[in-house]
Amino acid sequence: MGKGTVTSEERVDVKLTNGTLSADRLRITEGGAVIRFEGNVVMNIDHMDTDEASAPSANASATASASPGDSAKTRSPSSKSTNLK
């Protein structure tokens, strides 16, 4: 990905090893070091039983960040289409 950015103004759905993540928009910056999900972000994590929860996992973890104040507001989609730079 280099030093570029990826932006999607369309809904994104991500399948994780232990759940799913959905958002209205996606921004990947700093060559992939920062991934930001924005607008109506919902993450569902699959239930683990007690044995699975106590065992160390080799699976990669996923994090979602939202801009301050984004959690309480919904923005209307802009007229921009997906841009790849």
PDB file of N, CA, C and O in Angstrom:
ATOM      1  N   MET A   1       0.815  -1.196   0.000  1.00  0.00           N
ATOM      2  CA  MET A   1       0.000   0.000   0.000  1.00  0.00           C
ATOM      3  C   MET A   1       0.855   1.255   0.000  1.00  0.00           C
ATOM      4  O   MET A   1       0.361   2.326  -0.352  1.00  0.00           O
ATOM      5  N   GLY A   2       2.098   1.160   0.376  1.00  0.00           N
ATOM      6  CA  GLY A   2       2.974   2.319   0.339  1.00  0.00           C
ATOM      7  C   GLY A   2       2.533   3.412   1.286  1.00  0.00           C
ATOM      8  O   GLY A   2       2.055   3.141   2.388  1.00  0.00           O
ATOM      9  N   LYS A   3       2.698   4.667   0.846  1.00  0.00           N
ATOM     10  CA  LYS A   3       2.348   5.811   1.696  1.00  0.00           C
ATOM     11  C   LYS A   3       0.966   6.356   1.370  1.00  0.00           C
ATOM     12  O   LYS A   3       0.565   7.373   1.936  1.00  0.00           O
ATOM     13  N   GLY A   4       0.231   5.711   0.480  1.00  0.00           N
ATOM     14  CA  GLY A   4      -1.054   6.201   0.036  1.00  0.00           C
ATOM     15  C   GLY A   4      -2.159   6.013   1.051  1.00  0.00           C
ATOM     16  O   GLY A   4      -1.949   5.526   2.161  1.00  0.00           O
ATOM     17  N   THR A   5      -3.340   6.417   0.631  1.00  0.00           N
ATOM     18  CA  THR A   5      -4.528   6.264   1.463  1.00  0.00           C
ATOM     19  C   THR A   5      -5.612   5.572   0.659  1.00  0.00           C
ATOM     20  O   THR A   5      -5.611   5.618  -0.572  1.00  0.00           O
ATOM     21  N   VAL A   6      -6.530   4.934   1.356  1.00  0.00           N
ATOM     22  CA  VAL A   6      -7.705   4.318   0.745  1.00  0.00           C
ATOM     23  C   VAL A   6      -8.913   4.896   1.460  1.00  0.00           C
ATOM     24  O   VAL A   6      -8.945   4.947   2.689  1.00  0.00           O
ATOM     25  N   THR A   7      -9.904   5.329   0.698  1.00  0.00           N
ATOM     26  CA  THR A   7     -11.121   5.888   1.269  1.00  0.00           C
ATOM     27  C   THR A   7     -12.320   5.248   0.606  1.00  0.00           C
ATOM     28  O   THR A   7     -12.372   5.127  -0.617  1.00  0.00           O
ATOM     29  N   SER A   8     -13.286   4.838   1.416  1.00  0.00           N
ATOM     30  CA  SER A   8     -14.546   4.336   0.882  1.00  0.00           C
ATOM     31  C   SER A   8     -15.673   5.087   1.552  1.00  0.00           C
ATOM     32  O   SER A   8     -15.772   5.103   2.779  1.00  0.00           O
ATOM     33  N   GLU A   9     -16.520   5.706   0.759  1.00  0.00           N
ATOM     34  CA  GLU A   9     -17.692   6.408   1.281  1.00  0.00           C
ATOM     35  C   GLU A   9     -18.910   5.483   1.278  1.00  0.00           C
ATOM     36  O   GLU A   9     -20.022   5.911   1.589  1.00  0.00           O
ATOM     37  N   GLU A  10     -18.696   4.226   0.929  1.00  0.00           N
ATOM     38  CA  GLU A  10     -19.775   3.244   0.914  1.00  0.00           C
ATOM     39  C   GLU A  10     -19.657   2.327   2.119  1.00  0.00           C
ATOM     40  O   GLU A  10     -18.588   2.221   2.720  1.00  0.00           O
ATOM     41  N   ARG A  11     -20.737   1.673   2.469  1.00  0.00           N
ATOM     42  CA  ARG A  11     -20.773   0.755   3.607  1.00  0.00           C
ATOM     43  C   ARG A  11     -19.717  -0.336   3.443  1.00  0.00           C
ATOM     44  O   ARG A  11     -19.504  -0.852   2.346  1.00  0.00           O
ATOM     45  N   VAL A  12     -19.061  -0.677   4.550  1.00  0.00           N
ATOM     46  CA  VAL A  12     -18.085  -1.758   4.549  1.00  0.00           C
ATOM     47  C   VAL A  12     -18.506  -2.806   5.570  1.00  0.00           C
ATOM     48  O   VAL A  12     -19.000  -2.470   6.646  1.00  0.00           O
ATOM     49  N   ASP A  13     -18.310  -4.066   5.231  1.00  0.00           N
ATOM     50  CA  ASP A  13     -18.575  -5.186   6.126  1.00  0.00           C
ATOM     51  C   ASP A  13     -17.300  -6.024   6.174  1.00  0.00           C
ATOM     52  O   ASP A  13     -16.787  -6.458   5.142  1.00  0.00           O
ATOM     53  N   VAL A  14     -16.796  -6.244   7.394  1.00  0.00           N
ATOM     54  CA  VAL A  14     -15.549  -6.972   7.568  1.00  0.00           C
ATOM     55  C   VAL A  14     -15.827  -8.239   8.357  1.00  0.00           C
ATOM     56  O   VAL A  14     -16.439  -8.183   9.423  1.00  0.00           O
ATOM     57  N   LYS A  15     -15.386  -9.379   7.848  1.00  0.00           N
ATOM     58  CA  LYS A  15     -15.507 -10.662   8.550  1.00  0.00           C
ATOM     59  C   LYS A  15     -14.201 -10.918   9.276  1.00  0.00           C
ATOM     60  O   LYS A  15     -13.142 -10.988   8.653  1.00  0.00           O
ATOM     61  N   LEU A  16     -14.273 -11.057  10.599  1.00  0.00           N
ATOM     62  CA  LEU A  16     -13.109 -11.341  11.427  1.00  0.00           C
ATOM     63  C   LEU A  16     -13.145 -12.798  11.851  1.00  0.00           C
ATOM     64  O   LEU A  16     -14.171 -13.461  11.697  1.00  0.00           O
ATOM     65  N   THR A  17     -12.041 -13.307  12.383  1.00  0.00           N
ATOM     66  CA  THR A  17     -12.022 -14.694  12.833  1.00  0.00           C
ATOM     67  C   THR A  17     -12.971 -14.920  13.999  1.00  0.00           C
ATOM     68  O   THR A  17     -13.456 -16.034  14.198  1.00  0.00           O
ATOM     69  N   ASN A  18     -13.240 -13.875  14.769  1.00  0.00           N
ATOM     70  CA  ASN A  18     -14.111 -14.021  15.938  1.00  0.00           C
ATOM     71  C   ASN A  18     -15.302 -13.072  15.916  1.00  0.00           C
ATOM     72  O   ASN A  18     -15.828 -12.729  16.975  1.00  0.00           O
ATOM     73  N   GLY A  19     -15.745 -12.635  14.725  1.00  0.00           N
ATOM     74  CA  GLY A  19     -16.909 -11.765  14.664  1.00  0.00           C
ATOM     75  C   GLY A  19     -16.980 -10.988  13.364  1.00  0.00           C
ATOM     76  O   GLY A  19     -16.382 -11.373  12.359  1.00  0.00           O
ATOM     77  N   THR A  20     -17.723  -9.881  13.397  1.00  0.00           N
ATOM     78  CA  THR A  20     -17.906  -9.033  12.225  1.00  0.00           C
ATOM     79  C   THR A  20     -17.841  -7.565  12.624  1.00  0.00           C
ATOM     80  O   THR A  20     -18.050  -7.221  13.788  1.00  0.00           O
ATOM     81  N   LEU A  21     -17.551  -6.707  11.658  1.00  0.00           N
ATOM     82  CA  LEU A  21     -17.540  -5.266  11.867  1.00  0.00           C
ATOM     83  C   LEU A  21     -18.176  -4.622  10.649  1.00  0.00           C
ATOM     84  O   LEU A  21     -17.854  -4.970   9.513  1.00  0.00           O
ATOM     85  N   SER A  22     -19.091  -3.671  10.891  1.00  0.00           N
ATOM     86  CA  SER A  22     -19.750  -2.939   9.804  1.00  0.00           C
ATOM     87  C   SER A  22     -19.641  -1.450  10.088  1.00  0.00           C
ATOM     88  O   SER A  22     -19.663  -1.028  11.244  1.00  0.00           O
ATOM     89  N   ALA A  23     -19.523  -0.650   9.023  1.00  0.00           N
ATOM     90  CA  ALA A  23     -19.453   0.805   9.170  1.00  0.00           C
ATOM     91  C   ALA A  23     -19.912   1.454   7.875  1.00  0.00           C
ATOM     92  O   ALA A  23     -19.916   0.830   6.814  1.00  0.00           O
ATOM     93  N   ASP A  24     -20.303   2.730   7.983  1.00  0.00           N
ATOM     94  CA  ASP A  24     -20.742   3.478   6.802  1.00  0.00           C
ATOM     95  C   ASP A  24     -19.579   3.882   5.902  1.00  0.00           C
ATOM     96  O   ASP A  24     -19.736   3.985   4.686  1.00  0.00           O
ATOM     97  N   ARG A  25     -18.405   4.111   6.505  1.00  0.00           N
ATOM     98  CA  ARG A  25     -17.247   4.584   5.751  1.00  0.00           C
ATOM     99  C   ARG A  25     -15.974   3.935   6.273  1.00  0.00           C
ATOM    100  O   ARG A  25     -15.935   3.426   7.393  1.00  0.00           O
ATOM    101  N   LEU A  26     -14.933   3.959   5.445  1.00  0.00           N
ATOM    102  CA  LEU A  26     -13.634   3.399   5.807  1.00  0.00           C
ATOM    103  C   LEU A  26     -12.547   4.336   5.318  1.00  0.00           C
ATOM    104  O   LEU A  26     -12.613   4.839   4.197  1.00  0.00           O
ATOM    105  N   ARG A  27     -11.541   4.573   6.160  1.00  0.00           N
ATOM    106  CA  ARG A  27     -10.370   5.356   5.775  1.00  0.00           C
ATOM    107  C   ARG A  27      -9.124   4.606   6.243  1.00  0.00           C
ATOM    108  O   ARG A  27      -8.997   4.278   7.423  1.00  0.00           O
ATOM    109  N   ILE A  28      -8.220   4.340   5.325  1.00  0.00           N
ATOM    110  CA  ILE A  28      -6.944   3.716   5.663  1.00  0.00           C
ATOM    111  C   ILE A  28      -5.858   4.730   5.299  1.00  0.00           C
ATOM    112  O   ILE A  28      -5.760   5.158   4.149  1.00  0.00           O
ATOM    113  N   THR A  29      -5.043   5.111   6.289  1.00  0.00           N
ATOM    114  CA  THR A  29      -4.014   6.130   6.072  1.00  0.00           C
ATOM    115  C   THR A  29      -2.668   5.640   6.596  1.00  0.00           C
ATOM    116  O   THR A  29      -2.559   4.553   7.164  1.00  0.00           O
ATOM    117  N   GLU A  30      -1.664   6.455   6.395  1.00  0.00           N
ATOM    118  CA  GLU A  30      -0.311   6.188   6.869  1.00  0.00           C
ATOM    119  C   GLU A  30       0.190   4.820   6.402  1.00  0.00           C
ATOM    120  O   GLU A  30       0.773   4.054   7.169  1.00  0.00           O
ATOM    121  N   GLY A  31      -0.053   4.542   5.134  1.00  0.00           N
ATOM    122  CA  GLY A  31       0.419   3.301   4.544  1.00  0.00           C
ATOM    123  C   GLY A  31      -0.179   2.053   5.154  1.00  0.00           C
ATOM    124  O   GLY A  31       0.441   0.991   5.108  1.00  0.00           O
ATOM    125  N   GLY A  32      -1.376   2.154   5.729  1.00  0.00           N
ATOM    126  CA  GLY A  32      -2.047   1.009   6.332  1.00  0.00           C
ATOM    127  C   GLY A  32      -1.879   0.931   7.836  1.00  0.00           C
ATOM    128  O   GLY A  32      -2.453   0.049   8.476  1.00  0.00           O
ATOM    129  N   ALA A  33      -1.097   1.842   8.414  1.00  0.00           N
ATOM    130  CA  ALA A  33      -0.871   1.829   9.865  1.00  0.00           C
ATOM    131  C   ALA A  33      -2.109   2.271  10.640  1.00  0.00           C
ATOM    132  O   ALA A  33      -2.290   1.868  11.788  1.00  0.00           O
ATOM    133  N   VAL A  34      -2.970   3.100  10.026  1.00  0.00           N
ATOM    134  CA  VAL A  34      -4.181   3.581  10.689  1.00  0.00           C
ATOM    135  C   VAL A  34      -5.385   3.184   9.848  1.00  0.00           C
ATOM    136  O   VAL A  34      -5.484   3.547   8.675  1.00  0.00           O
ATOM    137  N   ILE A  35      -6.294   2.438  10.456  1.00  0.00           N
ATOM    138  CA  ILE A  35      -7.537   2.049   9.793  1.00  0.00           C
ATOM    139  C   ILE A  35      -8.669   2.624  10.627  1.00  0.00           C
ATOM    140  O   ILE A  35      -8.785   2.316  11.813  1.00  0.00           O
ATOM    141  N   ARG A  36      -9.509   3.460  10.016  1.00  0.00           N
ATOM    142  CA  ARG A  36     -10.584   4.128  10.746  1.00  0.00           C
ATOM    143  C   ARG A  36     -11.917   3.767  10.115  1.00  0.00           C
ATOM    144  O   ARG A  36     -12.125   3.955   8.916  1.00  0.00           O
ATOM    145  N   PHE A  37     -12.824   3.241  10.949  1.00  0.00           N
ATOM    146  CA  PHE A  37     -14.191   2.961  10.539  1.00  0.00           C
ATOM    147  C   PHE A  37     -15.036   4.101  11.084  1.00  0.00           C
ATOM    148  O   PHE A  37     -14.892   4.469  12.250  1.00  0.00           O
ATOM    149  N   GLU A  38     -15.919   4.670  10.258  1.00  0.00           N
ATOM    150  CA  GLU A  38     -16.706   5.826  10.673  1.00  0.00           C
ATOM    151  C   GLU A  38     -18.182   5.631  10.348  1.00  0.00           C
ATOM    152  O   GLU A  38     -18.535   4.973   9.369  1.00  0.00           O
ATOM    153  N   GLY A  39     -19.036   6.212  11.181  1.00  0.00           N
ATOM    154  CA  GLY A  39     -20.468   6.232  10.931  1.00  0.00           C
ATOM    155  C   GLY A  39     -21.154   4.905  11.175  1.00  0.00           C
ATOM    156  O   GLY A  39     -20.927   3.943  10.442  1.00  0.00           O
ATOM    157  N   ASN A  40     -21.988   4.845  12.192  1.00  0.00           N
ATOM    158  CA  ASN A  40     -22.766   3.640  12.506  1.00  0.00           C
ATOM    159  C   ASN A  40     -21.893   2.389  12.601  1.00  0.00           C
ATOM    160  O   ASN A  40     -22.221   1.350  12.027  1.00  0.00           O
ATOM    161  N   VAL A  41     -20.795   2.496  13.320  1.00  0.00           N
ATOM    162  CA  VAL A  41     -19.877   1.373  13.476  1.00  0.00           C
ATOM    163  C   VAL A  41     -20.487   0.361  14.434  1.00  0.00           C
ATOM    164  O   VAL A  41     -20.874   0.704  15.551  1.00  0.00           O
ATOM    165  N   VAL A  42     -20.569  -0.891  13.987  1.00  0.00           N
ATOM    166  CA  VAL A  42     -21.113  -1.974  14.814  1.00  0.00           C
ATOM    167  C   VAL A  42     -20.143  -3.151  14.746  1.00  0.00           C
ATOM    168  O   VAL A  42     -19.789  -3.621  13.665  1.00  0.00           O
ATOM    169  N   MET A  43     -19.724  -3.614  15.918  1.00  0.00           N
ATOM    170  CA  MET A  43     -18.846  -4.784  15.973  1.00  0.00           C
ATOM    171  C   MET A  43     -19.532  -5.859  16.787  1.00  0.00           C
ATOM    172  O   MET A  43     -19.966  -5.616  17.913  1.00  0.00           O
ATOM    173  N   ASN A  44     -19.631  -7.043  16.219  1.00  0.00           N
ATOM    174  CA  ASN A  44     -20.186  -8.199  16.919  1.00  0.00           C
ATOM    175  C   ASN A  44     -19.065  -9.208  17.119  1.00  0.00           C
ATOM    176  O   ASN A  44     -18.404  -9.619  16.164  1.00  0.00           O
ATOM    177  N   ILE A  45     -18.861  -9.599  18.363  1.00  0.00           N
ATOM    178  CA  ILE A  45     -17.819 -10.561  18.691  1.00  0.00           C
ATOM    179  C   ILE A  45     -18.490 -11.865  19.078  1.00  0.00           C
ATOM    180  O   ILE A  45     -19.388 -11.889  19.919  1.00  0.00           O
ATOM    181  N   ASP A  46     -18.042 -12.961  18.450  1.00  0.00           N
ATOM    182  CA  ASP A  46     -18.606 -14.275  18.739  1.00  0.00           C
ATOM    183  C   ASP A  46     -18.339 -14.665  20.184  1.00  0.00           C
ATOM    184  O   ASP A  46     -17.296 -14.336  20.750  1.00  0.00           O
ATOM    185  N   HIS A  47     -19.282 -15.358  20.761  1.00  0.00           N
ATOM    186  CA  HIS A  47     -19.183 -15.826  22.148  1.00  0.00           C
ATOM    187  C   HIS A  47     -18.121 -16.908  22.255  1.00  0.00           C
ATOM    188  O   HIS A  47     -18.028 -17.790  21.401  1.00  0.00           O
ATOM    189  N   MET A  48     -17.310 -16.832  23.327  1.00  0.00           N
ATOM    190  CA  MET A  48     -16.329 -17.878  23.610  1.00  0.00           C
ATOM    191  C   MET A  48     -16.714 -18.544  24.917  1.00  0.00           C
ATOM    192  O   MET A  48     -17.170 -17.876  25.844  1.00  0.00           O
ATOM    193  N   ASP A  49     -16.535 -19.864  25.000  1.00  0.00           N
ATOM    194  CA  ASP A  49     -16.787 -20.509  26.286  1.00  0.00           C
ATOM    195  C   ASP A  49     -15.581 -20.271  27.205  1.00  0.00           C
ATOM    196  O   ASP A  49     -14.564 -19.745  26.755  1.00  0.00           O
ATOM    197  N   THR A  50     -15.680 -20.642  28.455  1.00  0.00           N
ATOM    198  CA  THR A  50     -14.666 -20.347  29.469  1.00  0.00           C
ATOM    199  C   THR A  50     -13.289 -20.885  29.101  1.00  0.00           C
ATOM    200  O   THR A  50     -12.289 -20.202  29.323  1.00  0.00           O
ATOM    201  N   ASP A  51     -13.210 -22.094  28.544  1.00  0.00           N
ATOM    202  CA  ASP A  51     -11.920 -22.677  28.172  1.00  0.00           C
ATOM    203  C   ASP A  51     -11.225 -21.868  27.079  1.00  0.00           C
ATOM    204  O   ASP A  51     -10.014 -21.653  27.140  1.00  0.00           O
ATOM    205  N   GLU A  52     -11.990 -21.417  26.075  1.00  0.00           N
ATOM    206  CA  GLU A  52     -11.421 -20.628  24.987  1.00  0.00           C
ATOM    207  C   GLU A  52     -10.959 -19.266  25.483  1.00  0.00           C
ATOM    208  O   GLU A  52      -9.914 -18.777  25.053  1.00  0.00           O
ATOM    209  N   ALA A  53     -11.716 -18.650  26.376  1.00  0.00           N
ATOM    210  CA  ALA A  53     -11.385 -17.315  26.869  1.00  0.00           C
ATOM    211  C   ALA A  53     -10.114 -17.308  27.693  1.00  0.00           C
ATOM    212  O   ALA A  53      -9.395 -16.309  27.694  1.00  0.00           O
ATOM    213  N   SER A  54      -9.810 -18.398  28.402  1.00  0.00           N
ATOM    214  CA  SER A  54      -8.623 -18.432  29.246  1.00  0.00           C
ATOM    215  C   SER A  54      -7.364 -18.848  28.497  1.00  0.00           C
ATOM    216  O   SER A  54      -6.254 -18.612  28.974  1.00  0.00           O
ATOM    217  N   ALA A  55      -7.526 -19.468  27.328  1.00  0.00           N
ATOM    218  CA  ALA A  55      -6.363 -19.921  26.549  1.00  0.00           C
ATOM    219  C   ALA A  55      -5.825 -18.769  25.714  1.00  0.00           C
ATOM    220  O   ALA A  55      -6.606 -18.007  25.144  1.00  0.00           O
ATOM    221  N   PRO A  56      -4.481 -18.624  25.627  1.00  0.00           N
ATOM    222  CA  PRO A  56      -3.909 -17.572  24.774  1.00  0.00           C
ATOM    223  C   PRO A  56      -4.271 -17.828  23.318  1.00  0.00           C
ATOM    224  O   PRO A  56      -4.359 -18.975  22.880  1.00  0.00           O
ATOM    225  N   SER A  57      -4.477 -16.765  22.586  1.00  0.00           N
ATOM    226  CA  SER A  57      -4.879 -16.885  21.192  1.00  0.00           C
ATOM    227  C   SER A  57      -3.779 -16.393  20.276  1.00  0.00           C
ATOM    228  O   SER A  57      -3.118 -15.394  20.560  1.00  0.00           O
ATOM    229  N   ALA A  58      -3.586 -17.104  19.170  1.00  0.00           N
ATOM    230  CA  ALA A  58      -2.611 -16.686  18.163  1.00  0.00           C
ATOM    231  C   ALA A  58      -3.278 -15.849  17.085  1.00  0.00           C
ATOM    232  O   ALA A  58      -2.609 -15.387  16.161  1.00  0.00           O
ATOM    233  N   ASN A  59      -4.604 -15.645  17.191  1.00  0.00           N
ATOM    234  CA  ASN A  59      -5.327 -14.884  16.178  1.00  0.00           C
ATOM    235  C   ASN A  59      -4.984 -13.411  16.264  1.00  0.00           C
ATOM    236  O   ASN A  59      -4.728 -12.883  17.346  1.00  0.00           O
ATOM    237  N   ALA A  60      -4.982 -12.750  15.113  1.00  0.00           N
ATOM    238  CA  ALA A  60      -4.759 -11.301  15.090  1.00  0.00           C
ATOM    239  C   ALA A  60      -5.968 -10.604  15.690  1.00  0.00           C
ATOM    240  O   ALA A  60      -7.098 -11.074  15.557  1.00  0.00           O
ATOM    241  N   SER A  61      -5.726  -9.493  16.345  1.00  0.00           N
ATOM    242  CA  SER A  61      -6.830  -8.724  16.903  1.00  0.00           C
ATOM    243  C   SER A  61      -7.159  -7.579  15.979  1.00  0.00           C
ATOM    244  O   SER A  61      -6.311  -7.138  15.203  1.00  0.00           O
ATOM    245  N   ALA A  62      -8.386  -7.093  16.056  1.00  0.00           N
ATOM    246  CA  ALA A  62      -8.813  -5.970  15.224  1.00  0.00           C
ATOM    247  C   ALA A  62      -9.251  -4.838  16.130  1.00  0.00           C
ATOM    248  O   ALA A  62      -9.864  -5.068  17.173  1.00  0.00           O
ATOM    249  N   THR A  63      -8.934  -3.618  15.731  1.00  0.00           N
ATOM    250  CA  THR A  63      -9.372  -2.464  16.490  1.00  0.00           C
ATOM    251  C   THR A  63     -10.076  -1.511  15.555  1.00  0.00           C
ATOM    252  O   THR A  63      -9.751  -1.428  14.371  1.00  0.00           O
ATOM    253  N   ALA A  64     -11.025  -0.804  16.085  1.00  0.00           N
ATOM    254  CA  ALA A  64     -11.741   0.207  15.312  1.00  0.00           C
ATOM    255  C   ALA A  64     -11.636   1.510  16.064  1.00  0.00           C
ATOM    256  O   ALA A  64     -11.821   1.550  17.281  1.00  0.00           O
ATOM    257  N   SER A  65     -11.340   2.575  15.347  1.00  0.00           N
ATOM    258  CA  SER A  65     -11.287   3.869  16.000  1.00  0.00           C
ATOM    259  C   SER A  65     -12.290   4.778  15.325  1.00  0.00           C
ATOM    260  O   SER A  65     -12.554   4.663  14.128  1.00  0.00           O
ATOM    261  N   ALA A  66     -12.834   5.663  16.097  1.00  0.00           N
ATOM    262  CA  ALA A  66     -13.771   6.646  15.572  1.00  0.00           C
ATOM    263  C   ALA A  66     -13.290   8.010  16.005  1.00  0.00           C
ATOM    264  O   ALA A  66     -12.688   8.161  17.069  1.00  0.00           O
ATOM    265  N   SER A  67     -13.554   8.991  15.189  1.00  0.00           N
ATOM    266  CA  SER A  67     -13.179  10.342  15.548  1.00  0.00           C
ATOM    267  C   SER A  67     -13.959  10.773  16.772  1.00  0.00           C
ATOM    268  O   SER A  67     -15.083  10.314  16.975  1.00  0.00           O
ATOM    269  N   PRO A  68     -13.386  11.653  17.604  1.00  0.00           N
ATOM    270  CA  PRO A  68     -14.130  12.127  18.778  1.00  0.00           C
ATOM    271  C   PRO A  68     -15.473  12.695  18.358  1.00  0.00           C
ATOM    272  O   PRO A  68     -15.548  13.500  17.429  1.00  0.00           O
ATOM    273  N   GLY A  69     -16.513  12.289  19.026  1.00  0.00           N
ATOM    274  CA  GLY A  69     -17.856  12.784  18.736  1.00  0.00           C
ATOM    275  C   GLY A  69     -18.598  11.991  17.689  1.00  0.00           C
ATOM    276  O   GLY A  69     -19.804  12.185  17.538  1.00  0.00           O
ATOM    277  N   ASP A  70     -17.941  11.104  16.954  1.00  0.00           N
ATOM    278  CA  ASP A  70     -18.614  10.340  15.904  1.00  0.00           C
ATOM    279  C   ASP A  70     -19.624   9.354  16.456  1.00  0.00           C
ATOM    280  O   ASP A  70     -20.591   9.019  15.771  1.00  0.00           O
ATOM    281  N   SER A  71     -19.424   8.880  17.681  1.00  0.00           N
ATOM    282  CA  SER A  71     -20.286   7.826  18.194  1.00  0.00           C
ATOM    283  C   SER A  71     -21.734   8.268  18.346  1.00  0.00           C
ATOM    284  O   SER A  71     -22.640   7.438  18.267  1.00  0.00           O
ATOM    285  N   ALA A  72     -21.969   9.548  18.560  1.00  0.00           N
ATOM    286  CA  ALA A  72     -23.333  10.008  18.821  1.00  0.00           C
ATOM    287  C   ALA A  72     -23.989  10.616  17.600  1.00  0.00           C
ATOM    288  O   ALA A  72     -25.191  10.876  17.634  1.00  0.00           O
ATOM    289  N   LYS A  73     -23.258  10.855  16.521  1.00  0.00           N
ATOM    290  CA  LYS A  73     -23.886  11.496  15.382  1.00  0.00           C
ATOM    291  C   LYS A  73     -23.832  10.622  14.142  1.00  0.00           C
ATOM    292  O   LYS A  73     -22.969   9.756  13.996  1.00  0.00           O
ATOM    293  N   THR A  74     -24.760  10.872  13.275  1.00  0.00           N
ATOM    294  CA  THR A  74     -24.806  10.185  12.000  1.00  0.00           C
ATOM    295  C   THR A  74     -24.671  11.249  10.925  1.00  0.00           C
ATOM    296  O   THR A  74     -25.413  12.232  10.915  1.00  0.00           O
ATOM    297  N   ARG A  75     -23.748  11.055  10.045  1.00  0.00           N
ATOM    298  CA  ARG A  75     -23.558  12.017   8.964  1.00  0.00           C
ATOM    299  C   ARG A  75     -24.179  11.471   7.694  1.00  0.00           C
ATOM    300  O   ARG A  75     -24.204  10.262   7.465  1.00  0.00           O
ATOM    301  N   SER A  76     -24.675  12.375   6.877  1.00  0.00           N
ATOM    302  CA  SER A  76     -25.194  11.929   5.591  1.00  0.00           C
ATOM    303  C   SER A  76     -24.021  11.653   4.670  1.00  0.00           C
ATOM    304  O   SER A  76     -22.996  12.331   4.749  1.00  0.00           O
ATOM    305  N   PRO A  77     -24.162  10.662   3.795  1.00  0.00           N
ATOM    306  CA  PRO A  77     -23.055  10.331   2.893  1.00  0.00           C
ATOM    307  C   PRO A  77     -22.743  11.503   1.969  1.00  0.00           C
ATOM    308  O   PRO A  77     -23.649  12.206   1.522  1.00  0.00           O
ATOM    309  N   SER A  78     -21.486  11.706   1.689  1.00  0.00           N
ATOM    310  CA  SER A  78     -21.105  12.773   0.769  1.00  0.00           C
ATOM    311  C   SER A  78     -21.288  12.299  -0.658  1.00  0.00           C
ATOM    312  O   SER A  78     -21.589  11.131  -0.905  1.00  0.00           O
ATOM    313  N   SER A  79     -21.105  13.200  -1.578  1.00  0.00           N
ATOM    314  CA  SER A  79     -21.266  12.826  -2.982  1.00  0.00           C
ATOM    315  C   SER A  79     -20.015  12.197  -3.558  1.00  0.00           C
ATOM    316  O   SER A  79     -19.985  11.855  -4.740  1.00  0.00           O
ATOM    317  N   LYS A  80     -18.962  12.033  -2.731  1.00  0.00           N
ATOM    318  CA  LYS A  80     -17.716  11.424  -3.207  1.00  0.00           C
ATOM    319  C   LYS A  80     -17.907   9.933  -3.429  1.00  0.00           C
ATOM    320  O   LYS A  80     -18.644   9.272  -2.697  1.00  0.00           O
ATOM    321  N   SER A  81     -17.245   9.419  -4.433  1.00  0.00           N
ATOM    322  CA  SER A  81     -17.218   7.972  -4.627  1.00  0.00           C
ATOM    323  C   SER A  81     -15.920   7.447  -4.045  1.00  0.00           C
ATOM    324  O   SER A  81     -15.093   8.224  -3.568  1.00  0.00           O
ATOM    325  N   THR A  82     -15.738   6.160  -4.079  1.00  0.00           N
ATOM    326  CA  THR A  82     -14.525   5.545  -3.522  1.00  0.00           C
ATOM    327  C   THR A  82     -13.299   6.084  -4.240  1.00  0.00           C
ATOM    328  O   THR A  82     -13.237   6.084  -5.469  1.00  0.00           O
ATOM    329  N   ASN A  83     -12.318   6.546  -3.460  1.00  0.00           N
ATOM    330  CA  ASN A  83     -11.083   7.085  -4.013  1.00  0.00           C
ATOM    331  C   ASN A  83      -9.919   6.204  -3.618  1.00  0.00           C
ATOM    332  O   ASN A  83      -9.772   5.858  -2.446  1.00  0.00           O
ATOM    333  N   LEU A  84      -9.102   5.843  -4.564  1.00  0.00           N
ATOM    334  CA  LEU A  84      -7.870   5.118  -4.278  1.00  0.00           C
ATOM    335  C   LEU A  84      -6.720   6.019  -4.707  1.00  0.00           C
ATOM    336  O   LEU A  84      -6.640   6.420  -5.868  1.00  0.00           O
ATOM    337  N   LYS A  85      -5.846   6.330  -3.787  1.00  0.00           N
ATOM    338  CA  LYS A  85      -4.718   7.205  -4.121  1.00  0.00           C
ATOM    339  C   LYS A  85      -3.435   6.432  -3.992  1.00  0.00           C
ATOM    340  O   LYS A  85      -2.358   6.979  -4.227  1.00  0.00           O
TER     341      LYS A  85
END
